[in-house]
């Protein structure tokens, strides 16, 4: 799977994420402070990863900033992106299952390597729900976004 990975700083957590994703067999497209010559502003990193996923260039995205909040807000401004701030494996599994989240956001400050490994396990192992009510709720997001 091709995964877009972005961070607003070259932090050990983001660097570990890149190593771990490659170890799991994913191809990475890097953004922000993880890529040479790109803006590291959290808003621009979130947008860039969101665009990479929304365009189909990447199947999924992973984003980092100090709290994880800023990049999740920025990515969610891109049509078709459902970015979720995940602090543990159950949250990541729920975001994938019920929200069909396609961009995982995490905190550089609060996410340990061990926790990130568990989050990745849950994120990549959980498929979106096919339940009609869950699909309808995800469909509502497009309706909401088109009103703007």
C-alpha positions in Angstrom: 0.0 0.0 0.0 1.2 3.5 -0.7 1.0 5.7 2.4 1.4 9.4 2.6 3.3 10.4 5.8 3.7 13.9 6.9 5.0 15.8 10.0 5.6 19.4 10.9 8.9 18.4 12.5 11.6 15.7 12.2 10.7 14.1 15.5 11.7 10.6 16.6 8.0 9.5 16.6 7.5 10.5 13.0 10.9 8.9 12.0 9.9 5.7 13.8 6.6 5.7 12.0 8.4 5.8 8.6 10.7 2.9 9.6 7.8 0.9 11.0 5.6 1.4 7.9 8.4 0.4 5.6 9.1 -2.7 7.7 5.4 -3.6 7.2 5.9 -3.4 3.5 4.3 0.0 2.7 5.7 2.4 0.1 5.9 5.9 1.5 5.4 9.4 0.0 6.9 11.9 2.5 5.6 15.4 3.3 6.6 18.4 5.4 9.7 18.1 7.6 10.1 14.5 6.4 10.7 15.6 2.8 13.5 17.7 1.5 12.5 21.3 0.7 8.9 21.2 1.6 7.0 23.5 4.0 6.8 22.1 7.5 3.9 24.3 8.6 1.3 22.0 10.1 -1.5 23.4 8.0 0.3 22.9 4.8 1.5 19.4 5.8 -2.1 18.4 6.6 -3.4 19.7 3.4 -0.6 18.0 1.3 -1.2 14.6 2.9 -5.0 15.1 2.5 -4.6 15.9 -1.2 -2.3 12.9 -1.8 -5.0 10.6 -0.3 -8.0 12.3 -1.9 -6.4 12.3 -5.3 -5.8 8.5 -5.1 -2.0 8.9 -5.2 -1.9 7.3 -1.8 -4.3 4.8 -0.3 -3.9 6.1 3.3 -2.3 8.9 5.2 -0.4 9.3 8.5 0.1 12.7 10.0 1.9 14.1 13.0 2.2 17.5 14.8 2.8 18.2 18.4 -0.8 17.5 19.5 -2.0 15.9 16.3 -5.0 18.3 16.3 -3.7 20.9 13.8 -2.9 18.4 11.1 -6.2 16.6 11.6 -8.1 19.9 11.2 -6.1 20.8 8.1 -6.5 17.4 6.4 -10.2 17.4 7.1 -10.6 20.6 5.0 -9.8 18.5 1.9 -12.9 17.1 0.3 -13.1 13.3 0.7 -10.7 13.1 3.7 -11.8 11.7 7.0 -8.8 12.3 9.3 -9.0 10.9 12.8 -6.8 11.8 15.8 -6.0 8.5 17.4 -4.3 8.0 20.7 -4.7 4.3 21.1 -5.5 1.1 19.2 -9.3 1.0 20.0 -9.7 4.6 18.8 -7.8 3.7 15.5 -10.0 0.6 15.0 -13.2 2.6 15.6 -12.1 5.4 13.3 -11.5 2.8 10.5 -14.6 0.7 11.2 -17.3 3.3 11.9 -15.9 6.5 10.2 -14.1 4.9 7.3 -11.2 7.2 8.3 -8.5 7.4 5.6 -5.9 9.6 7.4 -4.5 8.7 10.8 -3.3 11.6 12.9 -1.2 11.3 16.1 0.6 13.4 18.6 4.4 13.7 18.5 4.3 14.6 22.2 2.1 11.9 23.5 2.6 8.8 21.2 5.3 6.3 22.2 6.8 3.9 19.7 5.0 0.9 21.4 1.6 2.7 21.2 2.2 3.7 17.6 2.9 0.1 16.7 -0.4 -0.9 18.3 -2.3 1.9 16.6 -0.8 0.8 13.2 -1.9 -2.8 14.0 -5.5 -1.7 14.5 -5.5 0.8 11.7 -4.3 -1.5 9.0 -6.2 -4.6 10.2 -9.6 -2.9 10.4 -11.9 -2.6 7.4 -14.7 0.0 7.2 -18.1 -1.3 8.3 -20.5 -2.3 5.6 -23.5 -1.8 7.9 -26.1 0.4 6.1 -26.4 2.8 9.0 -22.6 3.2 9.2 -22.3 3.7 5.4 -25.2 6.3 5.5 -23.4 8.2 8.3 -20.2 8.4 6.2 -22.2 9.4 3.2 -23.7 12.3 5.3 -20.2 13.8 5.4 -20.2 14.4 1.7 -23.7 16.0 1.9 -22.5 18.2 4.8 -19.4 19.2 2.9 -21.3 20.0 -0.3 -23.4 22.6 1.6 -20.4 24.8 2.0 
